[in-house]
Structure formats: C-alpha cells, structure tokens
Amino acid sequence: MSKYELAVVVNASIEDDARTAVVDKCKALVERFGGNIAEVEEWGKKKLAYEIQKMSEGFYYFIKFEAEPTAPAEIESRMRIMDNVLRYLCVRQDEA
C-alpha cells in the first residue's frame, strides 16, 4: 500500500454542518476503496488565488491515507461530481 494525500477545497459559503458532511463524504470515499485514513488536517478558510465559480474563498482540508495504487483514480472520479467541492487533488507521498 502507498501513502497518499487528498487536498480538498470546499465551498466557503455553506453552513458548518454541510461542510462537515462534505468532508465526511470524502473520508467515506477513501474508506470505500480500501484506504486507511491516517490524518485529517483542516487549514480553515483561505483566499483563493483566482475565483472559482464566482467564489474568492474556500475551506482547505488535507486527508492523508494509505491505499492500493488503483484507489486514487476511483476516488477522483467520484470527487469530480460532488457538490460543494471546488477543487481536489490526490498525490502520492514519497517515502523519503
């Protein structure tokens, strides 16, 4: 199993409980495809470098997990259609 990090930018204009539900969905996706979540970091509300869907701020979350090499493609394909997710990126972490 490889180590990965999933970065998620969530819509800042939704309620706290709705934002928590979006993050819970992301964690459920990781677990659904055989991933073991190690850590979830919340960086809070940050200004975006450029407007996305007429929004200039977003909440940043980083989910660190271990999974099989096929899992990130499956996770990203599901993230693409999630509501209130402005951007996402899943990268493999090198063992240094």
Gaussian input, Z-matrix of N, CA and C with variables (Angstrom, degrees):
# hf/3-21g

backbone

0 1
 N
 C     1     B1
 C     2     B2     1     A1
 N     3     B3     2     A2     1     D1
 C     4     B4     3     A3     2     D2
 C     5     B5     4     A4     3     D3
 N     6     B6     5     A5     4     D4
 C     7     B7     6     A6     5     D5
 C     8     B8     7     A7     6     D6
 N     9     B9     8     A8     7     D7
 C    10    B10     9     A9     8     D8
 C    11    B11    10    A10     9     D9
 N    12    B12    11    A11    10    D10
 C    13    B13    12    A12    11    D11
 C    14    B14    13    A13    12    D12
 N    15    B15    14    A14    13    D13
 C    16    B16    15    A15    14    D14
 C    17    B17    16    A16    15    D15
 N    18    B18    17    A17    16    D16
 C    19    B19    18    A18    17    D17
 C    20    B20    19    A19    18    D18
 N    21    B21    20    A20    19    D19
 C    22    B22    21    A21    20    D20
 C    23    B23    22    A22    21    D21
 N    24    B24    23    A23    22    D22
 C    25    B25    24    A24    23    D23
 C    26    B26    25    A25    24    D24
 N    27    B27    26    A26    25    D25
 C    28    B28    27    A27    26    D26
 C    29    B29    28    A28    27    D27
 N    30    B30    29    A29    28    D28
 C    31    B31    30    A30    29    D29
 C    32    B32    31    A31    30    D30
 N    33    B33    32    A32    31    D31
 C    34    B34    33    A33    32    D32
 C    35    B35    34    A34    33    D33
 N    36    B36    35    A35    34    D34
 C    37    B37    36    A36    35    D35
 C    38    B38    37    A37    36    D36
 N    39    B39    38    A38    37    D37
 C    40    B40    39    A39    38    D38
 C    41    B41    40    A40    39    D39
 N    42    B42    41    A41    40    D40
 C    43    B43    42    A42    41    D41
 C    44    B44    43    A43    42    D42
 N    45    B45    44    A44    43    D43
 C    46    B46    45    A45    44    D44
 C    47    B47    46    A46    45    D45
 N    48    B48    47    A47    46    D46
 C    49    B49    48    A48    47    D47
 C    50    B50    49    A49    48    D48
 N    51    B51    50    A50    49    D49
 C    52    B52    51    A51    50    D50
 C    53    B53    52    A52    51    D51
 N    54    B54    53    A53    52    D52
 C    55    B55    54    A54    53    D53
 C    56    B56    55    A55    54    D54
 N    57    B57    56    A56    55    D55
 C    58    B58    57    A57    56    D56
 C    59    B59    58    A58    57    D57
 N    60    B60    59    A59    58    D58
 C    61    B61    60    A60    59    D59
 C    62    B62    61    A61    60    D60
 N    63    B63    62    A62    61    D61
 C    64    B64    63    A63    62    D62
 C    65    B65    64    A64    63    D63
 N    66    B66    65    A65    64    D64
 C    67    B67    66    A66    65    D65
 C    68    B68    67    A67    66    D66
 N    69    B69    68    A68    67    D67
 C    70    B70    69    A69    68    D68
 C    71    B71    70    A70    69    D69
 N    72    B72    71    A71    70    D70
 C    73    B73    72    A72    71    D71
 C    74    B74    73    A73    72    D72
 N    75    B75    74    A74    73    D73
 C    76    B76    75    A75    74    D74
 C    77    B77    76    A76    75    D75
 N    78    B78    77    A77    76    D76
 C    79    B79    78    A78    77    D77
 C    80    B80    79    A79    78    D78
 N    81    B81    80    A80    79    D79
 C    82    B82    81    A81    80    D80
 C    83    B83    82    A82    81    D81
 N    84    B84    83    A83    82    D82
 C    85    B85    84    A84    83    D83
 C    86    B86    85    A85    84    D84
 N    87    B87    86    A86    85    D85
 C    88    B88    87    A87    86    D86
 C    89    B89    88    A88    87    D87
 N    90    B90    89    A89    88    D88
 C    91    B91    90    A90    89    D89
 C    92    B92    91    A91    90    D90
 N    93    B93    92    A92    91    D91
 C    94    B94    93    A93    92    D92
 C    95    B95    94    A94    93    D93
 N    96    B96    95    A95    94    D94
 C    97    B97    96    A96    95    D95
 C    98    B98    97    A97    96    D96
 N    99    B99    98    A98    97    D97
 C   100   B100    99    A99    98    D98
 C   101   B101   100   A100    99    D99
 N   102   B102   101   A101   100   D100
 C   103   B103   102   A102   101   D101
 C   104   B104   103   A103   102   D102
 N   105   B105   104   A104   103   D103
 C   106   B106   105   A105   104   D104
 C   107   B107   106   A106   105   D105
 N   108   B108   107   A107   106   D106
 C   109   B109   108   A108   107   D107
 C   110   B110   109   A109   108   D108
 N   111   B111   110   A110   109   D109
 C   112   B112   111   A111   110   D110
 C   113   B113   112   A112   111   D111
 N   114   B114   113   A113   112   D112
 C   115   B115   114   A114   113   D113
 C   116   B116   115   A115   114   D114
 N   117   B117   116   A116   115   D115
 C   118   B118   117   A117   116   D116
 C   119   B119   118   A118   117   D117
 N   120   B120   119   A119   118   D118
 C   121   B121   120   A120   119   D119
 C   122   B122   121   A121   120   D120
 N   123   B123   122   A122   121   D121
 C   124   B124   123   A123   122   D122
 C   125   B125   124   A124   123   D123
 N   126   B126   125   A125   124   D124
 C   127   B127   126   A126   125   D125
 C   128   B128   127   A127   126   D126
 N   129   B129   128   A128   127   D127
 C   130   B130   129   A129   128   D128
 C   131   B131   130   A130   129   D129
 N   132   B132   131   A131   130   D130
 C   133   B133   132   A132   131   D131
 C   134   B134   133   A133   132   D132
 N   135   B135   134   A134   133   D133
 C   136   B136   135   A135   134   D134
 C   137   B137   136   A136   135   D135
 N   138   B138   137   A137   136   D136
 C   139   B139   138   A138   137   D137
 C   140   B140   139   A139   138   D138
 N   141   B141   140   A140   139   D139
 C   142   B142   141   A141   140   D140
 C   143   B143   142   A142   141   D141
 N   144   B144   143   A143   142   D142
 C   145   B145   144   A144   143   D143
 C   146   B146   145   A145   144   D144
 N   147   B147   146   A146   145   D145
 C   148   B148   147   A147   146   D146
 C   149   B149   148   A148   147   D147
 N   150   B150   149   A149   148   D148
 C   151   B151   150   A150   149   D149
 C   152   B152   151   A151   150   D150
 N   153   B153   152   A152   151   D151
 C   154   B154   153   A153   152   D152
 C   155   B155   154   A154   153   D153
 N   156   B156   155   A155   154   D154
 C   157   B157   156   A156   155   D155
 C   158   B158   157   A157   156   D156
 N   159   B159   158   A158   157   D157
 C   160   B160   159   A159   158   D158
 C   161   B161   160   A160   159   D159
 N   162   B162   161   A161   160   D160
 C   163   B163   162   A162   161   D161
 C   164   B164   163   A163   162   D162
 N   165   B165   164   A164   163   D163
 C   166   B166   165   A165   164   D164
 C   167   B167   166   A166   165   D165
 N   168   B168   167   A167   166   D166
 C   169   B169   168   A168   167   D167
 C   170   B170   169   A169   168   D168
 N   171   B171   170   A170   169   D169
 C   172   B172   171   A171   170   D170
 C   173   B173   172   A172   171   D171
 N   174   B174   173   A173   172   D172
 C   175   B175   174   A174   173   D173
 C   176   B176   175   A175   174   D174
 N   177   B177   176   A176   175   D175
 C   178   B178   177   A177   176   D176
 C   179   B179   178   A178   177   D177
 N   180   B180   179   A179   178   D178
 C   181   B181   180   A180   179   D179
 C   182   B182   181   A181   180   D180
 N   183   B183   182   A182   181   D181
 C   184   B184   183   A183   182   D182
 C   185   B185   184   A184   183   D183
 N   186   B186   185   A185   184   D184
 C   187   B187   186   A186   185   D185
 C   188   B188   187   A187   186   D186
 N   189   B189   188   A188   187   D187
 C   190   B190   189   A189   188   D188
 C   191   B191   190   A190   189   D189
 N   192   B192   191   A191   190   D190
 C   193   B193   192   A192   191   D191
 C   194   B194   193   A193   192   D192
 N   195   B195   194   A194   193   D193
 C   196   B196   195   A195   194   D194
 C   197   B197   196   A196   195   D195
 N   198   B198   197   A197   196   D196
 C   199   B199   198   A198   197   D197
 C   200   B200   199   A199   198   D198
 N   201   B201   200   A200   199   D199
 C   202   B202   201   A201   200   D200
 C   203   B203   202   A202   201   D201
 N   204   B204   203   A203   202   D202
 C   205   B205   204   A204   203   D203
 C   206   B206   205   A205   204   D204
 N   207   B207   206   A206   205   D205
 C   208   B208   207   A207   206   D206
 C   209   B209   208   A208   207   D207
 N   210   B210   209   A209   208   D208
 C   211   B211   210   A210   209   D209
 C   212   B212   211   A211   210   D210
 N   213   B213   212   A212   211   D211
 C   214   B214   213   A213   212   D212
 C   215   B215   214   A214   213   D213
 N   216   B216   215   A215   214   D214
 C   217   B217   216   A216   215   D215
 C   218   B218   217   A217   216   D216
 N   219   B219   218   A218   217   D217
 C   220   B220   219   A219   218   D218
 C   221   B221   220   A220   219   D219
 N   222   B222   221   A221   220   D220
 C   223   B223   222   A222   221   D221
 C   224   B224   223   A223   222   D222
 N   225   B225   224   A224   223   D223
 C   226   B226   225   A225   224   D224
 C   227   B227   226   A226   225   D225
 N   228   B228   227   A227   226   D226
 C   229   B229   228   A228   227   D227
 C   230   B230   229   A229   228   D228
 N   231   B231   230   A230   229   D229
 C   232   B232   231   A231   230   D230
 C   233   B233   232   A232   231   D231
 N   234   B234   233   A233   232   D232
 C   235   B235   234   A234   233   D233
 C   236   B236   235   A235   234   D234
 N   237   B237   236   A236   235   D235
 C   238   B238   237   A237   236   D236
 C   239   B239   238   A238   237   D237
 N   240   B240   239   A239   238   D238
 C   241   B241   240   A240   239   D239
 C   242   B242   241   A241   240   D240
 N   243   B243   242   A242   241   D241
 C   244   B244   243   A243   242   D242
 C   245   B245   244   A244   243   D243
 N   246   B246   245   A245   244   D244
 C   247   B247   246   A246   245   D245
 C   248   B248   247   A247   246   D246
 N   249   B249   248   A248   247   D247
 C   250   B250   249   A249   248   D248
 C   251   B251   250   A250   249   D249
 N   252   B252   251   A251   250   D250
 C   253   B253   252   A252   251   D251
 C   254   B254   253   A253   252   D252
 N   255   B255   254   A254   253   D253
 C   256   B256   255   A255   254   D254
 C   257   B257   256   A256   255   D255
 N   258   B258   257   A257   256   D256
 C   259   B259   258   A258   257   D257
 C   260   B260   259   A259   258   D258
 N   261   B261   260   A260   259   D259
 C   262   B262   261   A261   260   D260
 C   263   B263   262   A262   261   D261
 N   264   B264   263   A263   262   D262
 C   265   B265   264   A264   263   D263
 C   266   B266   265   A265   264   D264
 N   267   B267   266   A266   265   D265
 C   268   B268   267   A267   266   D266
 C   269   B269   268   A268   267   D267
 N   270   B270   269   A269   268   D268
 C   271   B271   270   A270   269   D269
 C   272   B272   271   A271   270   D270
 N   273   B273   272   A272   271   D271
 C   274   B274   273   A273   272   D272
 C   275   B275   274   A274   273   D273
 N   276   B276   275   A275   274   D274
 C   277   B277   276   A276   275   D275
 C   278   B278   277   A277   276   D276
 N   279   B279   278   A278   277   D277
 C   280   B280   279   A279   278   D278
 C   281   B281   280   A280   279   D279
 N   282   B282   281   A281   280   D280
 C   283   B283   282   A282   281   D281
 C   284   B284   283   A283   282   D282
 N   285   B285   284   A284   283   D283
 C   286   B286   285   A285   284   D284
 C   287   B287   286   A286   285   D285

   B1=1.4469
   B2=1.5270
   B3=1.3193
   B4=1.4599
   B5=1.5270
   B6=1.3282
   B7=1.4610
   B8=1.5222
   B9=1.3297
   B10=1.4572
   B11=1.5238
   B12=1.3260
   B13=1.4594
   B14=1.5194
   B15=1.3291
   B16=1.4586
   B17=1.5215
   B18=1.3256
   B19=1.4571
   B20=1.5241
   B21=1.3386
   B22=1.4591
   B23=1.5248
   B24=1.3388
   B25=1.4614
   B26=1.5225
   B27=1.3395
   B28=1.4633
   B29=1.5243
   B30=1.3109
   B31=1.4579
   B32=1.5355
   B33=1.3327
   B34=1.4613
   B35=1.5217
   B36=1.3303
   B37=1.4606
   B38=1.5275
   B39=1.3398
   B40=1.4656
   B41=1.5230
   B42=1.3260
   B43=1.4637
   B44=1.5287
   B45=1.3476
   B46=1.4663
   B47=1.5224
   B48=1.3381
   B49=1.4633
   B50=1.5300
   B51=1.3313
   B52=1.4657
   B53=1.5252
   B54=1.3266
   B55=1.4679
   B56=1.5314
   B57=1.3196
   B58=1.4622
   B59=1.5259
   B60=1.3304
   B61=1.4651
   B62=1.5244
   B63=1.3370
   B64=1.4654
   B65=1.5292
   B66=1.3268
   B67=1.4667
   B68=1.5293
   B69=1.3343
   B70=1.4603
   B71=1.5312
   B72=1.3351
   B73=1.4685
   B74=1.5207
   B75=1.3323
   B76=1.4709
   B77=1.5214
   B78=1.3286
   B79=1.4635
   B80=1.5270
   B81=1.3330
   B82=1.4656
   B83=1.5252
   B84=1.3366
   B85=1.4662
   B86=1.5249
   B87=1.3182
   B88=1.4657
   B89=1.5259
   B90=1.3333
   B91=1.4638
   B92=1.5290
   B93=1.3228
   B94=1.4694
   B95=1.5238
   B96=1.3229
   B97=1.4564
   B98=1.5236
   B99=1.3286
   B100=1.4525
   B101=1.5127
   B102=1.3224
   B103=1.4551
   B104=1.5173
   B105=1.3216
   B106=1.4657
   B107=1.5241
   B108=1.3268
   B109=1.4620
   B110=1.5193
   B111=1.3317
   B112=1.4599
   B113=1.5227
   B114=1.3323
   B115=1.4615
   B116=1.5234
   B117=1.3469
   B118=1.4602
   B119=1.5222
   B120=1.3280
   B121=1.4645
   B122=1.5181
   B123=1.3339
   B124=1.4608
   B125=1.5161
   B126=1.3134
   B127=1.4650
   B128=1.5149
   B129=1.3210
   B130=1.4505
   B131=1.5229
   B132=1.3232
   B133=1.4655
   B134=1.5161
   B135=1.3246
   B136=1.4665
   B137=1.5211
   B138=1.3161
   B139=1.4593
   B140=1.5210
   B141=1.3211
   B142=1.4563
   B143=1.5249
   B144=1.3057
   B145=1.4597
   B146=1.5276
   B147=1.3133
   B148=1.4603
   B149=1.5230
   B150=1.3229
   B151=1.4560
   B152=1.5222
   B153=1.3274
   B154=1.4522
   B155=1.5235
   B156=1.3084
   B157=1.4652
   B158=1.5303
   B159=1.3351
   B160=1.4681
   B161=1.5311
   B162=1.3487
   B163=1.4655
   B164=1.5163
   B165=1.3298
   B166=1.4609
   B167=1.5266
   B168=1.3435
   B169=1.4664
   B170=1.5250
   B171=1.3217
   B172=1.4561
   B173=1.5175
   B174=1.3239
   B175=1.4606
   B176=1.5224
   B177=1.3162
   B178=1.4631
   B179=1.5294
   B180=1.3337
   B181=1.4577
   B182=1.5244
   B183=1.3372
   B184=1.4615
   B185=1.5230
   B186=1.3266
   B187=1.4642
   B188=1.5211
   B189=1.3240
   B190=1.4686
   B191=1.5280
   B192=1.3485
   B193=1.4596
   B194=1.5171
   B195=1.3277
   B196=1.4664
   B197=1.5102
   B198=1.3325
   B199=1.4580
   B200=1.5231
   B201=1.3211
   B202=1.4560
   B203=1.5324
   B204=1.3272
   B205=1.4731
   B206=1.5282
   B207=1.3203
   B208=1.4625
   B209=1.5248
   B210=1.3293
   B211=1.4677
   B212=1.5338
   B213=1.3385
   B214=1.4728
   B215=1.5265
   B216=1.3082
   B217=1.4667
   B218=1.5226
   B219=1.3229
   B220=1.4672
   B221=1.5266
   B222=1.3229
   B223=1.4642
   B224=1.5235
   B225=1.3459
   B226=1.4651
   B227=1.5167
   B228=1.3278
   B229=1.4634
   B230=1.5278
   B231=1.3306
   B232=1.4717
   B233=1.5303
   B234=1.3382
   B235=1.4636
   B236=1.5282
   B237=1.3185
   B238=1.4609
   B239=1.5277
   B240=1.3410
   B241=1.4641
   B242=1.5274
   B243=1.3289
   B244=1.4683
   B245=1.5249
   B246=1.3213
   B247=1.4604
   B248=1.5239
   B249=1.3197
   B250=1.4683
   B251=1.5161
   B252=1.3246
   B253=1.4667
   B254=1.5254
   B255=1.3355
   B256=1.4610
   B257=1.5232
   B258=1.3363
   B259=1.4658
   B260=1.5299
   B261=1.3323
   B262=1.4611
   B263=1.5209
   B264=1.3196
   B265=1.4500
   B266=1.5172
   B267=1.3183
   B268=1.4581
   B269=1.5238
   B270=1.3369
   B271=1.4597
   B272=1.5211
   B273=1.3380
   B274=1.4591
   B275=1.5201
   B276=1.3208
   B277=1.4554
   B278=1.5189
   B279=1.3169
   B280=1.4711
   B281=1.5093
   B282=1.3174
   B283=1.4695
   B284=1.5136
   B285=1.3187
   B286=1.4612
   B287=1.5065
   A1=109.27
   A2=115.35
   A3=121.85
   A4=109.90
   A5=115.29
   A6=120.78
   A7=108.96
   A8=115.70
   A9=121.96
   A10=110.03
   A11=114.74
   A12=121.42
   A13=107.58
   A14=115.93
   A15=122.58
   A16=108.00
   A17=116.65
   A18=122.28
   A19=107.89
   A20=116.40
   A21=121.49
   A22=108.80
   A23=116.60
   A24=122.06
   A25=106.84
   A26=115.16
   A27=121.66
   A28=109.54
   A29=115.63
   A30=123.98
   A31=110.36
   A32=118.03
   A33=121.81
   A34=112.92
   A35=117.86
   A36=119.96
   A37=113.61
   A38=118.35
   A39=120.18
   A40=109.67
   A41=116.07
   A42=122.51
   A43=111.08
   A44=114.91
   A45=120.43
   A46=112.38
   A47=117.66
   A48=120.15
   A49=111.39
   A50=117.66
   A51=120.64
   A52=110.30
   A53=116.69
   A54=121.18
   A55=109.92
   A56=116.75
   A57=121.12
   A58=110.40
   A59=116.98
   A60=121.02
   A61=111.06
   A62=117.68
   A63=121.37
   A64=109.83
   A65=116.79
   A66=120.46
   A67=110.48
   A68=117.08
   A69=120.45
   A70=111.20
   A71=116.83
   A72=120.52
   A73=110.80
   A74=115.93
   A75=120.28
   A76=110.28
   A77=116.79
   A78=120.22
   A79=110.67
   A80=116.90
   A81=120.64
   A82=111.09
   A83=117.22
   A84=120.64
   A85=111.51
   A86=116.20
   A87=120.59
   A88=109.64
   A89=116.35
   A90=120.42
   A91=111.45
   A92=116.64
   A93=121.13
   A94=111.78
   A95=117.13
   A96=120.97
   A97=112.06
   A98=116.78
   A99=121.39
   A100=115.80
   A101=118.05
   A102=121.02
   A103=112.53
   A104=115.90
   A105=122.39
   A106=107.70
   A107=116.56
   A108=121.10
   A109=109.68
   A110=115.85
   A111=121.64
   A112=110.39
   A113=117.21
   A114=120.37
   A115=109.73
   A116=116.00
   A117=121.77
   A118=107.33
   A119=116.17
   A120=121.40
   A121=109.14
   A122=116.22
   A123=120.77
   A124=107.61
   A125=116.58
   A126=121.08
   A127=111.86
   A128=117.41
   A129=120.88
   A130=113.05
   A131=114.62
   A132=121.19
   A133=110.24
   A134=115.39
   A135=122.01
   A136=109.13
   A137=115.18
   A138=120.92
   A139=108.71
   A140=116.34
   A141=121.28
   A142=110.16
   A143=117.06
   A144=121.62
   A145=110.75
   A146=116.65
   A147=122.33
   A148=107.91
   A149=116.76
   A150=120.46
   A151=111.26
   A152=114.97
   A153=122.77
   A154=105.81
   A155=117.72
   A156=122.68
   A157=111.30
   A158=116.18
   A159=124.58
   A160=113.24
   A161=116.87
   A162=122.06
   A163=108.67
   A164=115.82
   A165=119.57
   A166=112.49
   A167=118.22
   A168=122.17
   A169=110.03
   A170=114.74
   A171=120.41
   A172=110.59
   A173=116.54
   A174=122.10
   A175=108.43
   A176=116.20
   A177=122.07
   A178=110.03
   A179=115.82
   A180=122.83
   A181=108.19
   A182=115.47
   A183=121.32
   A184=107.73
   A185=116.25
   A186=122.38
   A187=107.39
   A188=116.65
   A189=121.58
   A190=107.83
   A191=115.84
   A192=119.52
   A193=110.98
   A194=114.80
   A195=122.56
   A196=107.71
   A197=116.75
   A198=120.58
   A199=110.07
   A200=114.67
   A201=121.67
   A202=108.79
   A203=118.22
   A204=120.73
   A205=115.23
   A206=119.02
   A207=120.86
   A208=112.68
   A209=118.54
   A210=122.49
   A211=114.27
   A212=120.56
   A213=118.84
   A214=114.47
   A215=118.52
   A216=120.60
   A217=110.77
   A218=116.83
   A219=121.30
   A220=110.76
   A221=116.46
   A222=121.11
   A223=110.27
   A224=116.78
   A225=120.33
   A226=112.24
   A227=118.20
   A228=119.73
   A229=111.15
   A230=117.31
   A231=120.89
   A232=111.34
   A233=117.32
   A234=121.52
   A235=110.97
   A236=116.38
   A237=122.41
   A238=112.13
   A239=117.86
   A240=120.98
   A241=113.50
   A242=117.83
   A243=120.28
   A244=111.19
   A245=115.35
   A246=120.84
   A247=109.85
   A248=116.16
   A249=124.55
   A250=114.70
   A251=119.15
   A252=122.04
   A253=106.74
   A254=116.13
   A255=120.21
   A256=111.30
   A257=116.60
   A258=122.56
   A259=108.99
   A260=115.34
   A261=121.93
   A262=107.95
   A263=115.29
   A264=120.56
   A265=108.10
   A266=116.26
   A267=121.56
   A268=108.07
   A269=116.08
   A270=121.19
   A271=110.72
   A272=115.19
   A273=120.12
   A274=109.26
   A275=116.23
   A276=121.15
   A277=109.25
   A278=115.32
   A279=119.81
   A280=110.54
   A281=114.99
   A282=120.04
   A283=106.73
   A284=116.50
   A285=120.75
   A286=111.98
   D1=142.34
   D2=-179.57
   D3=-105.05
   D4=158.93
   D5=178.32
   D6=-95.16
   D7=136.79
   D8=-178.55
   D9=-132.71
   D10=162.52
   D11=173.24
   D12=-133.40
   D13=126.95
   D14=178.83
   D15=-107.03
   D16=115.61
   D17=176.78
   D18=-97.18
   D19=130.71
   D20=-177.59
   D21=-130.80
   D22=130.51
   D23=173.49
   D24=-108.44
   D25=117.93
   D26=-175.14
   D27=-105.46
   D28=145.66
   D29=177.70
   D30=-50.49
   D31=126.98
   D32=-177.02
   D33=-84.60
   D34=-11.35
   D35=-175.43
   D36=-91.83
   D37=4.28
   D38=178.81
   D39=-96.06
   D40=164.69
   D41=-179.53
   D42=-66.81
   D43=160.09
   D44=-178.93
   D45=-59.78
   D46=-42.85
   D47=-177.98
   D48=-68.41
   D49=-33.53
   D50=176.72
   D51=-69.12
   D52=-37.94
   D53=178.03
   D54=-65.93
   D55=-41.38
   D56=176.95
   D57=-62.20
   D58=-38.67
   D59=178.81
   D60=-64.24
   D61=-38.00
   D62=178.46
   D63=-64.04
   D64=-44.43
   D65=179.57
   D66=-65.68
   D67=-38.86
   D68=177.30
   D69=-63.16
   D70=-37.39
   D71=176.32
   D72=-63.06
   D73=-40.46
   D74=178.74
   D75=-63.54
   D76=-43.99
   D77=178.80
   D78=-64.68
   D79=-38.64
   D80=178.57
   D81=-64.45
   D82=-36.73
   D83=176.65
   D84=-62.23
   D85=-43.52
   D86=179.49
   D87=-60.91
   D88=-46.04
   D89=-178.59
   D90=-69.00
   D91=-33.39
   D92=-179.57
   D93=-62.48
   D94=-33.69
   D95=-179.44
   D96=-99.09
   D97=26.33
   D98=171.22
   D99=84.80
   D100=15.94
   D101=-179.58
   D102=-87.72
   D103=148.72
   D104=175.17
   D105=-110.83
   D106=113.98
   D107=-177.10
   D108=-76.03
   D109=127.23
   D110=-179.90
   D111=-96.01
   D112=-40.51
   D113=-172.99
   D114=-159.54
   D115=145.98
   D116=173.09
   D117=-125.61
   D118=118.07
   D119=179.24
   D120=-104.67
   D121=133.40
   D122=173.66
   D123=-109.56
   D124=117.00
   D125=179.66
   D126=-90.44
   D127=-10.52
   D128=177.69
   D129=85.73
   D130=-166.52
   D131=-176.83
   D132=-81.07
   D133=127.72
   D134=179.96
   D135=-131.89
   D136=153.50
   D137=175.34
   D138=-76.59
   D139=135.07
   D140=178.70
   D141=-79.62
   D142=152.99
   D143=179.43
   D144=-67.43
   D145=-30.76
   D146=177.29
   D147=-149.79
   D148=159.73
   D149=-178.20
   D150=-68.32
   D151=138.10
   D152=175.73
   D153=-125.04
   D154=120.71
   D155=-178.27
   D156=51.61
   D157=43.17
   D158=178.79
   D159=62.41
   D160=26.59
   D161=177.40
   D162=-118.89
   D163=141.50
   D164=-178.62
   D165=-110.92
   D166=-2.80
   D167=178.66
   D168=-133.76
   D169=155.13
   D170=177.35
   D171=-154.86
   D172=158.38
   D173=175.69
   D174=-94.13
   D175=130.27
   D176=-176.18
   D177=-102.42
   D178=133.16
   D179=176.01
   D180=-132.32
   D181=143.85
   D182=177.18
   D183=-127.76
   D184=120.38
   D185=-178.50
   D186=-110.84
   D187=115.61
   D188=178.24
   D189=-97.79
   D190=132.39
   D191=-176.82
   D192=-153.34
   D193=165.30
   D194=174.00
   D195=-112.95
   D196=137.63
   D197=-179.82
   D198=-159.66
   D199=171.33
   D200=175.57
   D201=-71.80
   D202=156.83
   D203=-177.54
   D204=-61.17
   D205=-19.78
   D206=179.85
   D207=-83.28
   D208=-16.59
   D209=-174.42
   D210=-64.50
   D211=-44.63
   D212=-177.01
   D213=-57.78
   D214=-38.34
   D215=178.84
   D216=-64.19
   D217=-40.21
   D218=178.32
   D219=-66.88
   D220=-43.04
   D221=-179.60
   D222=-63.21
   D223=-46.92
   D224=-179.31
   D225=-63.71
   D226=-35.11
   D227=179.32
   D228=-66.42
   D229=-31.50
   D230=177.11
   D231=-80.23
   D232=-34.30
   D233=-179.60
   D234=-65.80
   D235=-32.06
   D236=-176.81
   D237=-55.85
   D238=-32.78
   D239=-175.52
   D240=-104.45
   D241=6.92
   D242=-179.56
   D243=-75.75
   D244=137.50
   D245=175.68
   D246=-71.62
   D247=149.60
   D248=175.60
   D249=67.54
   D250=7.35
   D251=172.12
   D252=-98.75
   D253=112.87
   D254=-178.34
   D255=-78.46
   D256=-47.13
   D257=179.28
   D258=-145.94
   D259=157.09
   D260=176.75
   D261=-151.28
   D262=156.05
   D263=176.60
   D264=-157.39
   D265=129.52
   D266=178.07
   D267=-115.57
   D268=121.75
   D269=-178.93
   D270=-127.46
   D271=149.71
   D272=176.61
   D273=-85.70
   D274=136.27
   D275=178.06
   D276=-92.83
   D277=131.68
   D278=178.64
   D279=-77.86
   D280=145.06
   D281=174.01
   D282=-85.19
   D283=103.60
   D284=-177.99
   D285=-104.44

